[in-house]
């Protein structure tokens, strides 16, 4: 068994998606776990990452 591997393509895609989400949150100064909790609970305190990225790009 190789550490960090998945058993299926679906598992690999899920792992890759969460890794990408975590990296994007980090780049934008957002806690990954706070963002995930916010999305799952529907709180809305943290804007969608698409808005965060657009705002950061506009600031240049």
ChimeraX commands (.cxc) that place a marker at each C-alpha (Angstrom):
marker #1 position 0.00,0.00,0.00 radius 0.5
marker #1 position 1.27,3.45,-0.90 radius 0.5
marker #1 position 0.63,6.18,1.64 radius 0.5
marker #1 position -1.69,8.92,0.38 radius 0.5
marker #1 position -3.08,6.90,-2.50 radius 0.5
marker #1 position -6.75,6.32,-3.21 radius 0.5
marker #1 position -8.61,3.21,-4.30 radius 0.5
marker #1 position -10.58,4.73,-7.15 radius 0.5
marker #1 position -10.63,7.54,-9.67 radius 0.5
marker #1 position -13.47,9.14,-7.70 radius 0.5
marker #1 position -11.31,9.11,-4.57 radius 0.5
marker #1 position -8.41,10.66,-6.46 radius 0.5
marker #1 position -10.65,13.38,-7.89 radius 0.5
marker #1 position -12.07,14.16,-4.44 radius 0.5
marker #1 position -8.59,14.32,-2.90 radius 0.5
marker #1 position -7.32,16.56,-5.70 radius 0.5
marker #1 position -10.35,18.85,-5.45 radius 0.5
marker #1 position -9.95,19.33,-1.70 radius 0.5
marker #1 position -6.19,19.87,-2.07 radius 0.5
marker #1 position -6.84,22.56,-4.68 radius 0.5
marker #1 position -9.51,24.19,-2.52 radius 0.5
marker #1 position -7.16,24.20,0.47 radius 0.5
marker #1 position -4.36,25.77,-1.57 radius 0.5
marker #1 position -6.69,28.45,-2.98 radius 0.5
marker #1 position -7.94,29.31,0.51 radius 0.5
marker #1 position -4.36,29.57,1.79 radius 0.5
marker #1 position -3.34,31.87,-1.09 radius 0.5
marker #1 position -6.24,34.17,-0.25 radius 0.5
marker #1 position -5.73,34.23,3.53 radius 0.5
marker #1 position -8.82,32.18,4.33 radius 0.5
marker #1 position -8.88,29.27,6.77 radius 0.5
marker #1 position -9.71,26.12,4.79 radius 0.5
marker #1 position -11.67,24.58,7.66 radius 0.5
marker #1 position -13.61,27.79,8.34 radius 0.5
marker #1 position -14.42,28.08,4.63 radius 0.5
marker #1 position -15.54,24.46,4.40 radius 0.5
marker #1 position -17.69,24.77,7.53 radius 0.5
marker #1 position -19.18,28.02,6.21 radius 0.5
marker #1 position -20.13,26.38,2.89 radius 0.5
marker #1 position -21.55,23.22,4.48 radius 0.5
marker #1 position -23.62,25.08,7.07 radius 0.5
marker #1 position -24.76,27.75,4.61 radius 0.5
marker #1 position -23.75,30.56,6.95 radius 0.5
marker #1 position -22.48,32.88,4.22 radius 0.5
marker #1 position -20.00,34.81,6.39 radius 0.5
marker #1 position -17.21,34.03,3.93 radius 0.5
marker #1 position -17.89,34.96,0.30 radius 0.5
marker #1 position -17.54,32.34,-2.45 radius 0.5
marker #1 position -13.94,31.89,-3.58 radius 0.5
marker #1 position -14.86,33.17,-7.04 radius 0.5
marker #1 position -15.72,36.54,-5.49 radius 0.5
marker #1 position -12.59,36.56,-3.34 radius 0.5
marker #1 position -10.41,35.84,-6.38 radius 0.5
marker #1 position -12.13,38.51,-8.51 radius 0.5
marker #1 position -11.67,41.10,-5.75 radius 0.5
marker #1 position -8.00,40.19,-5.35 radius 0.5
marker #1 position -7.45,40.44,-9.12 radius 0.5
marker #1 position -9.14,43.85,-9.23 radius 0.5
marker #1 position -6.79,45.14,-6.52 radius 0.5
marker #1 position -3.90,43.99,-8.67 radius 0.5
marker link #1:1,2 radius 0.2
marker link #1:2,3 radius 0.2
marker link #1:3,4 radius 0.2
marker link #1:4,5 radius 0.2
marker link #1:5,6 radius 0.2
marker link #1:6,7 radius 0.2
marker link #1:7,8 radius 0.2
marker link #1:8,9 radius 0.2
marker link #1:9,10 radius 0.2
marker link #1:10,11 radius 0.2
marker link #1:11,12 radius 0.2
marker link #1:12,13 radius 0.2
marker link #1:13,14 radius 0.2
marker link #1:14,15 radius 0.2
marker link #1:15,16 radius 0.2
marker link #1:16,17 radius 0.2
marker link #1:17,18 radius 0.2
marker link #1:18,19 radius 0.2
marker link #1:19,20 radius 0.2
marker link #1:20,21 radius 0.2
marker link #1:21,22 radius 0.2
marker link #1:22,23 radius 0.2
marker link #1:23,24 radius 0.2
marker link #1:24,25 radius 0.2
marker link #1:25,26 radius 0.2
marker link #1:26,27 radius 0.2
marker link #1:27,28 radius 0.2
marker link #1:28,29 radius 0.2
marker link #1:29,30 radius 0.2
marker link #1:30,31 radius 0.2
marker link #1:31,32 radius 0.2
marker link #1:32,33 radius 0.2
marker link #1:33,34 radius 0.2
marker link #1:34,35 radius 0.2
marker link #1:35,36 radius 0.2
marker link #1:36,37 radius 0.2
marker link #1:37,38 radius 0.2
marker link #1:38,39 radius 0.2
marker link #1:39,40 radius 0.2
marker link #1:40,41 radius 0.2
marker link #1:41,42 radius 0.2
marker link #1:42,43 radius 0.2
marker link #1:43,44 radius 0.2
marker link #1:44,45 radius 0.2
marker link #1:45,46 radius 0.2
marker link #1:46,47 radius 0.2
marker link #1:47,48 radius 0.2
marker link #1:48,49 radius 0.2
marker link #1:49,50 radius 0.2
marker link #1:50,51 radius 0.2
marker link #1:51,52 radius 0.2
marker link #1:52,53 radius 0.2
marker link #1:53,54 radius 0.2
marker link #1:54,55 radius 0.2
marker link #1:55,56 radius 0.2
marker link #1:56,57 radius 0.2
marker link #1:57,58 radius 0.2
marker link #1:58,59 radius 0.2
marker link #1:59,60 radius 0.2
view
